[in-house]
Structures are given as structure tokens and as C-alpha cells.
């Protein structure tokens, strides 16, 4: 692969990374919802054991979604660093000096 096709591929990958922002919002809302349910369940006179058993899987799903979201951001930052090292700025224009933006 030549340099132009590598840069084009990196730009396409960067453009496709913008979508999973909803994973972070969903993960955070699941964790906050589980916290609210657990506080309400603990404040009643006879806590429901079914609610207590189902909170842990919800928290694991929420954390998994948050970790996926964080991983996507790390991947995007890595792609930006690769582009800057190759003499491109993340916007797709030639940098003035290779390796510097």
C-alpha cells in the first residue's frame, strides 16, 4: 500500500469512529439507573431480593458499554497520532513539517 491509500484508510476509520458515543451515554444511564434502583430498594422496609440479584448484571453491562466507549476514544486518539507522525494533521491537510502539526 502506498502512503496515500494508508492515509485515506486512516481517514475513513476516523470518520467511522464518531458513531459509538451513544454507548457511553447508555452505559452511564444504566449505571445511574441501577444506583437509583438500589437506593430505593434499600430504603424500603422489606428489600426485594429479585432487584438485588438483577442489579449486578446491569452494572456489568453498563461498565462494559463505558469501557467500549473509552476504547473507541483511545483508538481515535491513536489514529490522530499516526496521522500527525506521517505528516498529516487530523483534518486531512498536509502539515508544514513532517511529524509536527
PyMOL commands that place a pseudoatom at each C-alpha (Angstrom):
pseudoatom trace, name=CA, resn=UNK, resi=1, chain=A, elem=C, hetatm=0, pos=[0.000, 0.000, 0.000]
pseudoatom trace, name=CA, resn=UNK, resi=2, chain=A, elem=C, hetatm=0, pos=[1.248, 3.449, -0.806]
pseudoatom trace, name=CA, resn=UNK, resi=3, chain=A, elem=C, hetatm=0, pos=[1.136, 6.375, 1.562]
pseudoatom trace, name=CA, resn=UNK, resi=4, chain=A, elem=C, hetatm=0, pos=[-1.979, 7.950, 0.030]
pseudoatom trace, name=CA, resn=UNK, resi=5, chain=A, elem=C, hetatm=0, pos=[-4.038, 4.782, 0.423]
pseudoatom trace, name=CA, resn=UNK, resi=6, chain=A, elem=C, hetatm=0, pos=[-2.867, 4.355, 4.032]
pseudoatom trace, name=CA, resn=UNK, resi=7, chain=A, elem=C, hetatm=0, pos=[-3.836, 7.946, 4.812]
pseudoatom trace, name=CA, resn=UNK, resi=8, chain=A, elem=C, hetatm=0, pos=[-7.202, 7.518, 3.065]
pseudoatom trace, name=CA, resn=UNK, resi=9, chain=A, elem=C, hetatm=0, pos=[-7.838, 4.337, 5.062]
pseudoatom trace, name=CA, resn=UNK, resi=10, chain=A, elem=C, hetatm=0, pos=[-6.933, 6.098, 8.316]
pseudoatom trace, name=CA, resn=UNK, resi=11, chain=A, elem=C, hetatm=0, pos=[-9.288, 8.976, 7.475]
pseudoatom trace, name=CA, resn=UNK, resi=12, chain=A, elem=C, hetatm=0, pos=[-12.129, 6.525, 6.773]
pseudoatom trace, name=CA, resn=UNK, resi=13, chain=A, elem=C, hetatm=0, pos=[-11.513, 4.761, 10.083]
pseudoatom trace, name=CA, resn=UNK, resi=14, chain=A, elem=C, hetatm=0, pos=[-11.525, 8.076, 11.921]
pseudoatom trace, name=CA, resn=UNK, resi=15, chain=A, elem=C, hetatm=0, pos=[-14.818, 9.045, 10.295]
pseudoatom trace, name=CA, resn=UNK, resi=16, chain=A, elem=C, hetatm=0, pos=[-16.424, 5.760, 11.321]
pseudoatom trace, name=CA, resn=UNK, resi=17, chain=A, elem=C, hetatm=0, pos=[-15.357, 6.102, 14.972]
pseudoatom trace, name=CA, resn=UNK, resi=18, chain=A, elem=C, hetatm=0, pos=[-17.697, 9.014, 15.687]
pseudoatom trace, name=CA, resn=UNK, resi=19, chain=A, elem=C, hetatm=0, pos=[-20.810, 6.798, 15.922]
pseudoatom trace, name=CA, resn=UNK, resi=20, chain=A, elem=C, hetatm=0, pos=[-20.460, 4.933, 19.267]
pseudoatom trace, name=CA, resn=UNK, resi=21, chain=A, elem=C, hetatm=0, pos=[-20.918, 7.991, 21.508]
pseudoatom trace, name=CA, resn=UNK, resi=22, chain=A, elem=C, hetatm=0, pos=[-24.318, 6.504, 22.365]
pseudoatom trace, name=CA, resn=UNK, resi=23, chain=A, elem=C, hetatm=0, pos=[-22.582, 3.531, 24.007]
pseudoatom trace, name=CA, resn=UNK, resi=24, chain=A, elem=C, hetatm=0, pos=[-21.081, 5.811, 26.649]
pseudoatom trace, name=CA, resn=UNK, resi=25, chain=A, elem=C, hetatm=0, pos=[-24.390, 7.547, 27.287]
pseudoatom trace, name=CA, resn=UNK, resi=26, chain=A, elem=C, hetatm=0, pos=[-26.221, 4.216, 27.513]
pseudoatom trace, name=CA, resn=UNK, resi=27, chain=A, elem=C, hetatm=0, pos=[-23.614, 2.757, 29.865]
pseudoatom trace, name=CA, resn=UNK, resi=28, chain=A, elem=C, hetatm=0, pos=[-23.716, 5.773, 32.146]
pseudoatom trace, name=CA, resn=UNK, resi=29, chain=A, elem=C, hetatm=0, pos=[-27.518, 5.800, 32.216]
pseudoatom trace, name=CA, resn=UNK, resi=30, chain=A, elem=C, hetatm=0, pos=[-27.642, 2.068, 33.035]
pseudoatom trace, name=CA, resn=UNK, resi=31, chain=A, elem=C, hetatm=0, pos=[-25.218, 2.525, 35.934]
pseudoatom trace, name=CA, resn=UNK, resi=32, chain=A, elem=C, hetatm=0, pos=[-27.043, 5.605, 37.279]
pseudoatom trace, name=CA, resn=UNK, resi=33, chain=A, elem=C, hetatm=0, pos=[-30.387, 3.806, 36.900]
pseudoatom trace, name=CA, resn=UNK, resi=34, chain=A, elem=C, hetatm=0, pos=[-29.058, 0.771, 38.772]
pseudoatom trace, name=CA, resn=UNK, resi=35, chain=A, elem=C, hetatm=0, pos=[-27.772, 3.036, 41.540]
pseudoatom trace, name=CA, resn=UNK, resi=36, chain=A, elem=C, hetatm=0, pos=[-31.146, 4.759, 41.896]
pseudoatom trace, name=CA, resn=UNK, resi=37, chain=A, elem=C, hetatm=0, pos=[-32.979, 1.415, 41.952]
pseudoatom trace, name=CA, resn=UNK, resi=38, chain=A, elem=C, hetatm=0, pos=[-30.587, 0.073, 44.586]
pseudoatom trace, name=CA, resn=UNK, resi=39, chain=A, elem=C, hetatm=0, pos=[-31.062, 3.159, 46.793]
pseudoatom trace, name=CA, resn=UNK, resi=40, chain=A, elem=C, hetatm=0, pos=[-34.841, 2.894, 46.513]
pseudoatom trace, name=CA, resn=UNK, resi=41, chain=A, elem=C, hetatm=0, pos=[-34.712, -0.859, 47.165]
pseudoatom trace, name=CA, resn=UNK, resi=42, chain=A, elem=C, hetatm=0, pos=[-32.527, -0.367, 50.255]
pseudoatom trace, name=CA, resn=UNK, resi=43, chain=A, elem=C, hetatm=0, pos=[-34.756, 2.363, 51.670]
pseudoatom trace, name=CA, resn=UNK, resi=44, chain=A, elem=C, hetatm=0, pos=[-37.939, 0.282, 51.820]
pseudoatom trace, name=CA, resn=UNK, resi=45, chain=A, elem=C, hetatm=0, pos=[-38.795, -1.856, 54.854]
pseudoatom trace, name=CA, resn=UNK, resi=46, chain=A, elem=C, hetatm=0, pos=[-38.505, -5.231, 53.098]
pseudoatom trace, name=CA, resn=UNK, resi=47, chain=A, elem=C, hetatm=0, pos=[-35.995, -5.036, 50.220]
pseudoatom trace, name=CA, resn=UNK, resi=48, chain=A, elem=C, hetatm=0, pos=[-36.844, -7.152, 47.186]
pseudoatom trace, name=CA, resn=UNK, resi=49, chain=A, elem=C, hetatm=0, pos=[-34.255, -9.898, 46.679]
pseudoatom trace, name=CA, resn=UNK, resi=50, chain=A, elem=C, hetatm=0, pos=[-35.019, -10.128, 42.934]
pseudoatom trace, name=CA, resn=UNK, resi=51, chain=A, elem=C, hetatm=0, pos=[-33.996, -6.493, 42.475]
pseudoatom trace, name=CA, resn=UNK, resi=52, chain=A, elem=C, hetatm=0, pos=[-30.798, -7.117, 44.433]
pseudoatom trace, name=CA, resn=UNK, resi=53, chain=A, elem=C, hetatm=0, pos=[-29.915, -10.108, 42.231]
pseudoatom trace, name=CA, resn=UNK, resi=54, chain=A, elem=C, hetatm=0, pos=[-30.530, -8.292, 38.943]
pseudoatom trace, name=CA, resn=UNK, resi=55, chain=A, elem=C, hetatm=0, pos=[-28.520, -5.161, 39.766]
pseudoatom trace, name=CA, resn=UNK, resi=56, chain=A, elem=C, hetatm=0, pos=[-25.115, -6.791, 39.337]
pseudoatom trace, name=CA, resn=UNK, resi=57, chain=A, elem=C, hetatm=0, pos=[-25.681, -7.846, 35.680]
pseudoatom trace, name=CA, resn=UNK, resi=58, chain=A, elem=C, hetatm=0, pos=[-26.989, -4.362, 34.860]
pseudoatom trace, name=CA, resn=UNK, resi=59, chain=A, elem=C, hetatm=0, pos=[-23.897, -2.776, 36.392]
pseudoatom trace, name=CA, resn=UNK, resi=60, chain=A, elem=C, hetatm=0, pos=[-21.645, -5.144, 34.401]
pseudoatom trace, name=CA, resn=UNK, resi=61, chain=A, elem=C, hetatm=0, pos=[-23.445, -4.251, 31.153]
pseudoatom trace, name=CA, resn=UNK, resi=62, chain=A, elem=C, hetatm=0, pos=[-23.166, -0.538, 31.941]
pseudoatom trace, name=CA, resn=UNK, resi=63, chain=A, elem=C, hetatm=0, pos=[-19.458, -0.830, 32.701]
pseudoatom trace, name=CA, resn=UNK, resi=64, chain=A, elem=C, hetatm=0, pos=[-18.908, -2.837, 29.524]
pseudoatom trace, name=CA, resn=UNK, resi=65, chain=A, elem=C, hetatm=0, pos=[-20.567, -0.126, 27.441]
pseudoatom trace, name=CA, resn=UNK, resi=66, chain=A, elem=C, hetatm=0, pos=[-18.491, 2.569, 29.150]
pseudoatom trace, name=CA, resn=UNK, resi=67, chain=A, elem=C, hetatm=0, pos=[-15.283, 0.624, 28.525]
pseudoatom trace, name=CA, resn=UNK, resi=68, chain=A, elem=C, hetatm=0, pos=[-16.231, 0.160, 24.859]
pseudoatom trace, name=CA, resn=UNK, resi=69, chain=A, elem=C, hetatm=0, pos=[-16.800, 3.910, 24.593]
pseudoatom trace, name=CA, resn=UNK, resi=70, chain=A, elem=C, hetatm=0, pos=[-13.446, 4.688, 26.228]
pseudoatom trace, name=CA, resn=UNK, resi=71, chain=A, elem=C, hetatm=0, pos=[-11.716, 2.211, 23.899]
pseudoatom trace, name=CA, resn=UNK, resi=72, chain=A, elem=C, hetatm=0, pos=[-13.182, 3.956, 20.862]
pseudoatom trace, name=CA, resn=UNK, resi=73, chain=A, elem=C, hetatm=0, pos=[-11.788, 7.291, 22.066]
pseudoatom trace, name=CA, resn=UNK, resi=74, chain=A, elem=C, hetatm=0, pos=[-8.344, 5.778, 22.664]
pseudoatom trace, name=CA, resn=UNK, resi=75, chain=A, elem=C, hetatm=0, pos=[-8.439, 4.282, 19.158]
pseudoatom trace, name=CA, resn=UNK, resi=76, chain=A, elem=C, hetatm=0, pos=[-9.345, 7.670, 17.654]
pseudoatom trace, name=CA, resn=UNK, resi=77, chain=A, elem=C, hetatm=0, pos=[-6.523, 9.392, 19.530]
pseudoatom trace, name=CA, resn=UNK, resi=78, chain=A, elem=C, hetatm=0, pos=[-4.080, 6.708, 18.327]
pseudoatom trace, name=CA, resn=UNK, resi=79, chain=A, elem=C, hetatm=0, pos=[-5.197, 7.238, 14.722]
pseudoatom trace, name=CA, resn=UNK, resi=80, chain=A, elem=C, hetatm=0, pos=[-4.658, 11.001, 15.143]
pseudoatom trace, name=CA, resn=UNK, resi=81, chain=A, elem=C, hetatm=0, pos=[-1.133, 10.435, 16.449]
pseudoatom trace, name=CA, resn=UNK, resi=82, chain=A, elem=C, hetatm=0, pos=[-0.349, 8.144, 13.498]
pseudoatom trace, name=CA, resn=UNK, resi=83, chain=A, elem=C, hetatm=0, pos=[-1.597, 10.776, 11.070]
pseudoatom trace, name=CA, resn=UNK, resi=84, chain=A, elem=C, hetatm=0, pos=[0.468, 13.509, 12.741]
pseudoatom trace, name=CA, resn=UNK, resi=85, chain=A, elem=C, hetatm=0, pos=[3.626, 11.374, 12.697]
pseudoatom trace, name=CA, resn=UNK, resi=86, chain=A, elem=C, hetatm=0, pos=[3.088, 10.704, 8.982]
pseudoatom trace, name=CA, resn=UNK, resi=87, chain=A, elem=C, hetatm=0, pos=[2.929, 14.427, 8.267]
pseudoatom trace, name=CA, resn=UNK, resi=88, chain=A, elem=C, hetatm=0, pos=[-0.849, 14.868, 8.137]
pseudoatom trace, name=CA, resn=UNK, resi=89, chain=A, elem=C, hetatm=0, pos=[-2.981, 16.780, 10.570]
pseudoatom trace, name=CA, resn=UNK, resi=90, chain=A, elem=C, hetatm=0, pos=[-6.220, 15.068, 11.701]
pseudoatom trace, name=CA, resn=UNK, resi=91, chain=A, elem=C, hetatm=0, pos=[-8.288, 17.352, 9.447]
pseudoatom trace, name=CA, resn=UNK, resi=92, chain=A, elem=C, hetatm=0, pos=[-6.625, 15.829, 6.379]
pseudoatom trace, name=CA, resn=UNK, resi=93, chain=A, elem=C, hetatm=0, pos=[-4.372, 18.702, 5.275]
pseudoatom trace, name=CA, resn=UNK, resi=94, chain=A, elem=C, hetatm=0, pos=[-0.625, 18.440, 4.791]
pseudoatom trace, name=CA, resn=UNK, resi=95, chain=A, elem=C, hetatm=0, pos=[1.276, 19.637, 7.833]
pseudoatom trace, name=CA, resn=UNK, resi=96, chain=A, elem=C, hetatm=0, pos=[4.006, 22.220, 7.411]
pseudoatom trace, name=CA, resn=UNK, resi=97, chain=A, elem=C, hetatm=0, pos=[6.729, 19.902, 8.738]
pseudoatom trace, name=CA, resn=UNK, resi=98, chain=A, elem=C, hetatm=0, pos=[6.515, 16.105, 8.773]
pseudoatom trace, name=CA, resn=UNK, resi=99, chain=A, elem=C, hetatm=0, pos=[5.988, 14.890, 12.302]
pseudoatom trace, name=CA, resn=UNK, resi=100, chain=A, elem=C, hetatm=0, pos=[4.730, 18.269, 13.537]
pseudoatom trace, name=CA, resn=UNK, resi=101, chain=A, elem=C, hetatm=0, pos=[1.271, 19.802, 13.315]
for i in range(1, 101): cmd.bond("trace and resi %d" % i, "trace and resi %d" % (i + 1))
show_as sticks, trace
zoom trace
